[in-house]
Amino acid sequence: MEELLTLRELLVKGDMSGALAIVDELEEMSRDDKINNIRSYAVVLLLHLIKQQAENRTTRSWDLSIRNSIRSIQTKNKRRKAGGTYLDAHELRLAILEAYAEAVDRAATEVEEGRYQPKDLAKLVKHDEICDRAFTLISISPDS
């Protein structure tokens, strides 16, 4: 990783301001990676919540996928050494909202064997209800 080599060189030279700038950049890259991972799991979570609502049923497979997505989001969002989370409640809700459009697109290919176009499926389900449910499920402690 080029940034680490640059950081090492700056530290050896004693350029603390340059080194701190690299550290800030590395932190931002790490945070972006966490957000992308959380968003990917949110798409899967929302996809199955949309399918449940649209078809007014569930399957063991969908339930398992929902549980696994929730666990993965909770794990990825947890700061292990520093404690706390990468995304606060507002940022987590925003990530869910941003993942929704992709989830609808993907769900449209699966709900009732692809019967709906994404825009038609979006009208069929309740956006706010699904996003609120996803946020609530993620917010529940994994030990609950």
CYANA upper distance limits for C-alpha pairs under 8 A (distance plus 0.5 A):
  1 MET  CA      5 LEU  CA      7.42
  2 GLU  CA      6 THR  CA      6.79
  3 GLU  CA      7 LEU  CA      6.52
  3 GLU  CA     22 ILE  CA      7.21
  3 GLU  CA     26 LEU  CA      7.98
  4 LEU  CA      8 ARG  CA      6.64
  5 LEU  CA      9 GLU  CA      6.79
  6 THR  CA     10 LEU  CA      6.69
  6 THR  CA     22 ILE  CA      8.29
  7 LEU  CA     11 LEU  CA      6.67
  7 LEU  CA     18 GLY  CA      8.41
  7 LEU  CA     19 ALA  CA      5.86
  7 LEU  CA     22 ILE  CA      6.67
  7 LEU  CA     23 VAL  CA      8.10
  8 ARG  CA     12 VAL  CA      6.66
  9 GLU  CA     13 LYS  CA      6.72
 10 LEU  CA     14 GLY  CA      6.60
 10 LEU  CA     15 ASP  CA      5.57
 10 LEU  CA     16 MET  CA      7.53
 10 LEU  CA     18 GLY  CA      6.88
 10 LEU  CA     19 ALA  CA      6.00
 11 LEU  CA     15 ASP  CA      6.37
 11 LEU  CA     16 MET  CA      7.00
 11 LEU  CA     19 ALA  CA      6.70
 15 ASP  CA     19 ALA  CA      6.65
 16 MET  CA     20 LEU  CA      6.47
 17 SER  CA     21 ALA  CA      6.74
 18 GLY  CA     22 ILE  CA      6.95
 19 ALA  CA     23 VAL  CA      6.76
 20 LEU  CA     24 ASP  CA      6.63
 21 ALA  CA     25 GLU  CA      6.78
 22 ILE  CA     26 LEU  CA      6.66
 23 VAL  CA     27 GLU  CA      6.63
 24 ASP  CA     28 GLU  CA      6.71
 25 GLU  CA     29 MET  CA      6.71
 26 LEU  CA     30 SER  CA      6.67
 27 GLU  CA     31 ARG  CA      6.65
 28 GLU  CA     32 ASP  CA      6.59
 29 MET  CA     33 ASP  CA      6.73
 30 SER  CA     34 LYS  CA      6.83
 31 ARG  CA     35 ILE  CA      6.69
 31 ARG  CA     86 TYR  CA      7.51
 32 ASP  CA     36 ASN  CA      6.65
 33 ASP  CA     37 ASN  CA      6.74
 34 LYS  CA     38 ILE  CA      6.64
 34 LYS  CA     76 LYS  CA      6.91
 34 LYS  CA     77 ASN  CA      7.55
 34 LYS  CA     86 TYR  CA      8.05
 35 ILE  CA     39 ARG  CA      6.50
 35 ILE  CA     87 LEU  CA      8.28
 35 ILE  CA     95 ALA  CA      8.07
 36 ASN  CA     40 SER  CA      6.67
 37 ASN  CA     41 TYR  CA      6.91
 37 ASN  CA     73 ILE  CA      8.34
 37 ASN  CA     76 LYS  CA      7.79
 38 ILE  CA     42 ALA  CA      6.57
 38 ILE  CA     72 SER  CA      8.20
 38 ILE  CA     73 ILE  CA      5.76
 38 ILE  CA     76 LYS  CA      7.08
 38 ILE  CA     77 ASN  CA      7.71
 38 ILE  CA     95 ALA  CA      8.09
 39 ARG  CA     43 VAL  CA      6.77
 39 ARG  CA     95 ALA  CA      6.29
 39 ARG  CA     96 ILE  CA      7.28
 39 ARG  CA     98 GLU  CA      8.26
 39 ARG  CA     99 ALA  CA      6.45
 40 SER  CA     44 VAL  CA      7.25
 40 SER  CA     99 ALA  CA      7.98
 41 TYR  CA     45 LEU  CA      6.73
 41 TYR  CA     69 SER  CA      5.79
 41 TYR  CA     70 ILE  CA      8.18
 41 TYR  CA     72 SER  CA      7.41
 41 TYR  CA     73 ILE  CA      6.80
 42 ALA  CA     46 LEU  CA      6.47
 42 ALA  CA     69 SER  CA      7.40
 42 ALA  CA     70 ILE  CA      8.50
 42 ALA  CA     73 ILE  CA      7.86
 42 ALA  CA     95 ALA  CA      8.12
 42 ALA  CA     96 ILE  CA      6.41
 42 ALA  CA     99 ALA  CA      6.72
 42 ALA  CA    134 ALA  CA      8.48
 43 VAL  CA     47 LEU  CA      6.41
 43 VAL  CA     96 ILE  CA      8.19
 43 VAL  CA     99 ALA  CA      5.70
 43 VAL  CA    100 TYR  CA      7.03
 43 VAL  CA    102 GLU  CA      7.08
 43 VAL  CA    103 ALA  CA      5.46
 44 VAL  CA     48 HIS  CA      6.97
 44 VAL  CA     65 SER  CA      7.97
 44 VAL  CA     66 ILE  CA      7.97
 44 VAL  CA     69 SER  CA      7.16
 44 VAL  CA    103 ALA  CA      7.35
 45 LEU  CA     49 LEU  CA      6.85
 45 LEU  CA     65 SER  CA      7.58
 45 LEU  CA     66 ILE  CA      5.65
 45 LEU  CA     69 SER  CA      6.11
 45 LEU  CA     70 ILE  CA      7.65
 45 LEU  CA    134 ALA  CA      7.57
 46 LEU  CA     50 ILE  CA      6.42
 46 LEU  CA     99 ALA  CA      8.29
 46 LEU  CA    100 TYR  CA      7.07
 46 LEU  CA    103 ALA  CA      6.31
 46 LEU  CA    104 VAL  CA      8.50
 46 LEU  CA    130 ILE  CA      7.60
 46 LEU  CA    131 CYS  CA      7.85
 46 LEU  CA    134 ALA  CA      7.26
 47 LEU  CA     51 LYS  CA      6.76
 47 LEU  CA    103 ALA  CA      5.21
 47 LEU  CA    104 VAL  CA      7.03
 47 LEU  CA    106 ARG  CA      7.30
 47 LEU  CA    107 ALA  CA      5.91
 48 HIS  CA     52 GLN  CA      6.58
 48 HIS  CA     62 TRP  CA      6.33
 48 HIS  CA     63 ASP  CA      8.43
 48 HIS  CA     65 SER  CA      7.95
 48 HIS  CA     66 ILE  CA      7.12
 48 HIS  CA    107 ALA  CA      8.10
 49 LEU  CA     53 GLN  CA      6.76
 49 LEU  CA     66 ILE  CA      8.20
 49 LEU  CA    130 ILE  CA      6.93
 49 LEU  CA    134 ALA  CA      8.24
 50 ILE  CA     54 ALA  CA      6.45
 50 ILE  CA    103 ALA  CA      8.40
 50 ILE  CA    104 VAL  CA      7.75
 50 ILE  CA    107 ALA  CA      7.37
 50 ILE  CA    125 VAL  CA      7.33
 50 ILE  CA    130 ILE  CA      7.32
 51 LYS  CA     55 GLU  CA      6.37
 51 LYS  CA     56 ASN  CA      8.37
 51 LYS  CA     58 THR  CA      8.36
 51 LYS  CA    107 ALA  CA      6.91
 51 LYS  CA    110 GLU  CA      8.23
 51 LYS  CA    111 VAL  CA      6.36
 52 GLN  CA     56 ASN  CA      5.94
 52 GLN  CA     57 ARG  CA      5.72
 52 GLN  CA     58 THR  CA      5.80
 53 GLN  CA     57 ARG  CA      7.60
 53 GLN  CA    125 VAL  CA      7.00
 54 ALA  CA    111 VAL  CA      7.57
 54 ALA  CA    121 LEU  CA      8.24
 54 ALA  CA    124 LEU  CA      7.24
 54 ALA  CA    125 VAL  CA      6.47
 55 GLU  CA    111 VAL  CA      7.43
 55 GLU  CA    112 GLU  CA      7.75
 58 THR  CA     62 TRP  CA      6.86
 58 THR  CA     63 ASP  CA      7.49
 59 THR  CA     63 ASP  CA      6.72
 60 ARG  CA     64 LEU  CA      6.56
 61 SER  CA     65 SER  CA      6.66
 62 TRP  CA     66 ILE  CA      6.63
 63 ASP  CA     67 ARG  CA      6.74
 64 LEU  CA     68 ASN  CA      6.57
 65 SER  CA     69 SER  CA      6.51
 66 ILE  CA     70 ILE  CA      6.69
 67 ARG  CA     71 ARG  CA      6.71
 68 ASN  CA     72 SER  CA      6.55
 69 SER  CA     73 ILE  CA      6.61
 70 ILE  CA     74 GLN  CA      6.65
 70 ILE  CA    137 LEU  CA      7.39
 70 ILE  CA    138 ILE  CA      5.88
 71 ARG  CA     75 THR  CA      6.55
 71 ARG  CA    138 ILE  CA      8.30
 71 ARG  CA    142 PRO  CA      7.52
 72 SER  CA     76 LYS  CA      6.50
 73 ILE  CA     77 ASN  CA      6.47
 73 ILE  CA    138 ILE  CA      7.63
 74 GLN  CA     78 LYS  CA      6.79
 74 GLN  CA    138 ILE  CA      7.07
 74 GLN  CA    142 PRO  CA      8.19
 77 ASN  CA     85 THR  CA      5.75
 77 ASN  CA     86 TYR  CA      5.73
 77 ASN  CA     87 LEU  CA      6.86
 78 LYS  CA     83 GLY  CA      7.60
 78 LYS  CA     84 GLY  CA      6.66
 78 LYS  CA     85 THR  CA      5.06
 78 LYS  CA     86 TYR  CA      6.92
 79 ARG  CA     83 GLY  CA      5.39
 79 ARG  CA     84 GLY  CA      5.97
 79 ARG  CA     85 THR  CA      5.65
 79 ARG  CA     86 TYR  CA      6.90
 80 ARG  CA     84 GLY  CA      8.39
 87 LEU  CA     91 GLU  CA      5.82
 87 LEU  CA     92 LEU  CA      6.05
 88 ASP  CA     92 LEU  CA      6.52
 89 ALA  CA     93 ARG  CA      6.63
 90 HIS  CA     94 LEU  CA      6.74
 91 GLU  CA     95 ALA  CA      6.69
 92 LEU  CA     96 ILE  CA      6.86
 92 LEU  CA    135 PHE  CA      8.13
 93 ARG  CA     97 LEU  CA      6.76
 93 ARG  CA    131 CYS  CA      8.41
 93 ARG  CA    135 PHE  CA      6.81
 94 LEU  CA     98 GLU  CA      6.61
 95 ALA  CA     99 ALA  CA      6.68
 96 ILE  CA    100 TYR  CA      6.81
 96 ILE  CA    131 CYS  CA      7.04
 96 ILE  CA    134 ALA  CA      8.07
 96 ILE  CA    135 PHE  CA      7.84
 97 LEU  CA    101 ALA  CA      8.45
 97 LEU  CA    131 CYS  CA      7.19
 99 ALA  CA    103 ALA  CA      6.81
100 TYR  CA    104 VAL  CA      6.71
100 TYR  CA    131 CYS  CA      8.17
101 ALA  CA    105 ASP  CA      6.81
102 GLU  CA    106 ARG  CA      6.73
103 ALA  CA    107 ALA  CA      6.42
104 VAL  CA    108 ALA  CA      6.51
104 VAL  CA    118 PRO  CA      6.39
104 VAL  CA    121 LEU  CA      7.58
104 VAL  CA    122 ALA  CA      7.03
105 ASP  CA    109 THR  CA      7.66
105 ASP  CA    117 GLN  CA      8.45
105 ASP  CA    118 PRO  CA      5.60
106 ARG  CA    110 GLU  CA      7.59
107 ALA  CA    111 VAL  CA      6.34
107 ALA  CA    118 PRO  CA      8.28
108 ALA  CA    114 GLY  CA      6.08
108 ALA  CA    115 ARG  CA      7.77
108 ALA  CA    116 TYR  CA      6.01
108 ALA  CA    117 GLN  CA      6.34
108 ALA  CA    118 PRO  CA      5.72
108 ALA  CA    121 LEU  CA      6.81
109 THR  CA    113 GLU  CA      7.05
109 THR  CA    114 GLY  CA      4.63
109 THR  CA    115 ARG  CA      7.99
109 THR  CA    116 TYR  CA      7.95
109 THR  CA    117 GLN  CA      8.43
110 GLU  CA    114 GLY  CA      5.49
111 VAL  CA    115 ARG  CA      7.21
111 VAL  CA    116 TYR  CA      7.76
112 GLU  CA    116 TYR  CA      8.31
116 TYR  CA    120 ASP  CA      6.33
116 TYR  CA    121 LEU  CA      6.12
117 GLN  CA    121 LEU  CA      6.68
118 PRO  CA    122 ALA  CA      6.53
119 LYS  CA    123 LYS  CA      6.99
120 ASP  CA    124 LEU  CA      6.93
121 LEU  CA    125 VAL  CA      6.97
122 ALA  CA    126 LYS  CA      8.09
122 ALA  CA    127 HIS  CA      7.84
126 LYS  CA    130 ILE  CA      6.72
127 HIS  CA    131 CYS  CA      6.69
128 ASP  CA    132 ASP  CA      6.42
129 GLU  CA    133 ARG  CA      6.58
130 ILE  CA    134 ALA  CA      6.69
131 CYS  CA    135 PHE  CA      6.69
132 ASP  CA    136 THR  CA      6.60
133 ARG  CA    137 LEU  CA      6.59
134 ALA  CA    138 ILE  CA      6.71
135 PHE  CA    139 SER  CA      6.55
136 THR  CA    140 ILE  CA      6.87
140 ILE  CA    144 SER  CA      7.26
